């Protein structure tokens, strides 16, 4: 039966609803998602639903995830200390959820567990501690406002009870304190039900994150943290929308993050690629050089192992090899209206925006505020902290990921206006645009002050994270091309007049292959170097961090038999990490007679050159990980590559979780997960199908950048 209050379910318990009738009875239905009554289990197109009681349940997957709506109970009185229920489906806070309403306000909320592809339709038991609401009238509202993946909610068997459930009891929690220590540490249990965690300082929210709080000490997978250095001596309050008493007690001040002694020594921690201490990373952002420091900002979830809560993390290097992680720089839902999505950074050498206040040059960053639009922030303390421009957003459109560069005039250019003529150039924003009338494209905007922007043109066929830069053709000092690329790293070369990009060839070319995405290059780099870093999409299960970045590589344009092409080679600074060298003399290779060299450890750089001869396959075996060139197919581990004068050169970087293979001095750059991990033991050069010549083989054992 469908009941509201009054009916005994078991001794002392009150059934609010069991959803066993054909209709919802006196519950109010809005929208289409919930249909006219409870579903009989799994709906068409849905994975098998389990964990509900009886024959029926609330299931908003009617006609798939697109439908939306709400299902609201009549008012009833809280008469017991706990409200228990079964819930599953989507885990989108505020979008796929069940809310408890008192006087029209949400006082408790719960979601399903799923936000990513995969997952399970199994309902799980959950409970709210409602002791503080006894005697009060409340309503239950089941919500489906989501229309994408996991855009539905499943609910069944809502019961009032005084028996403490055998599940974590979740309730709103809060605590006030005076900031005295370096960090607020946050216990994380991967996959726990989401809780909104807010840190207020002197009444103002400074951090607001959706977290997976651990319910107890023995459930902690790792600790996240908020840096409190800027708030010493101030009054603060931390609030969680749903947490256990035990779990919330673990949210506390500390001078040291629990587990930090193990950071950078973990079994899956890359040892010469930058990774954040904890949490998730994806796109590199705001890459810029200023005053001896290479700044790498990045998309970061500081409180979760998976994507979400997009924050700008921050790291700096003085040599492109050794990195220091600094406090996070840009924050969602406190500084930004929404999340802080990707963008670039530059240096306003001419102070065109008028934001300079001291002796430091102004570092300016652009990002997508998902709640507003393309936004600009600026820093007068070498990129450590930023001021949010009061006129944001500076561009409103359907799109994201602004990259801003300075376009300097030459004799052929027509200035935008008198101010641009005076400055000798203007600013250009390349930003991904997805307005339906144009499809996916890069939009080009111009400005003289970084505040007021004018749309100039569009380039069709590019998806998110655009890049725009000019490079000379190596060995041809009088020739240069502009390069455009987007997140997939496929690129076009052409001419750019500060307003419009005109490709000089059909289609796109490719230098990057594999698990490489959303790359960016450093603006303002010394000696006109063009250095690139990409997001490497390799999971690190069981670690407090997830994902990593490529080793920095230098981009050049070079003439080839196929025309001018973009090359990517690891920066020569890799040699700072060389420890012990192994080599082999020039020799003839035959099938079954390989050349091997023993190596120690699990970090190496291998350089090899083959004269292919009659071989059908040449390659390297690096501790069970094979780098293979198929001569007939013209492919290096699946990437298109032609020999040069009958030769193949390889440069391979091997870290604990990944392998980067540079073919023919950067004609292709392949990023792959390392299949066989652990000590390498041996590096072998081999051939198949015929004779070949090993021209050179050098192996360098590498030291960790984290070694103290």
ABEGO torsion letter per residue (X at the ends): XBBBEGBBABBGBBBABAGABABAEABBBBEAAAEABBBBEBBBGBBBBBGBBEABBBBAABGEAABBEBBBBBBBBBABABBBBBBBEBABBGABBBBBBBGGBBABBBBBABABBEEBABBBBBBBBAAAABGBBBBBBBBBABABBGBBBBBBGBBBBABBBABBBBBBBBBBBBBABABBBBBBBBGBBBBBBBBBBGGBBABBBBBBBBABAAABABBBBBBAAAABGBBBBBBBABBBAAAAAABBBBABBBGAAABGABAABBAABBBBABEBBBBBBGBBBBGGBBBBBBBBBAABABBEGBBBBBBBBAAGABBBBBBBABBBGAABABBBBBEBBBBBAAGAAGABABABBBBBBBBBBAAAEBBBBBBAAGGABBBBBAAOBABBBBEBGBBBBBBBBBAABBBABAAAAAAGEBBBBBBBBABAAAEBBBBBBBBAAGABBBBABBBBGBBEGBBBBBBBBBGBAABBBBBBBBAAGBBBBBBBAGABBBBABBEBBBABBEBBBGBBBBBGBBGGBBBBBBBBBBBBBGBABBEBBBBBBBBBBBBBAAEBBBBBBBBAAAAAABABBBBBBBBBBBBGBBBBBBBBEABBBBBBBBBAEABABBEBBBGGBBBBBBAAAGBBGGBBBBBBGGBBBBBBBBBAABBBBBBGGGABBBBBBBABBEBAGBBBBBBBGEBBBBABBBBBBBBBAABX
